């Protein structure tokens, strides 16, 4: 279920160990998401990439 995957991501955002269990092969894109969330939050390219990563995580 997409909502459940999103919820797992949001609820465990700061706990990489738990995120690794839910998103086993996706930690590199999760780390990219976190990086893009911290830098240049007003940049359109960063917002678009974060959206793309979220779509990839909840597929």
Residue pairs with C-beta under 8 A, 6 or more apart in sequence:
2 58
2 59
5 22
5 57
5 58
6 54
6 57
6 58
8 19
8 22
8 23
9 19
9 22
9 23
9 30
9 54
9 57
9 58
12 18
12 19
12 22
13 19
13 34
16 27
19 27
19 30
20 27
23 30
23 57
26 56
26 57
29 53
29 56
29 57
30 53
30 57
32 49
32 53
33 50
33 53
33 54
36 46
36 49
36 50
36 53
37 50
39 46
40 46
41 47
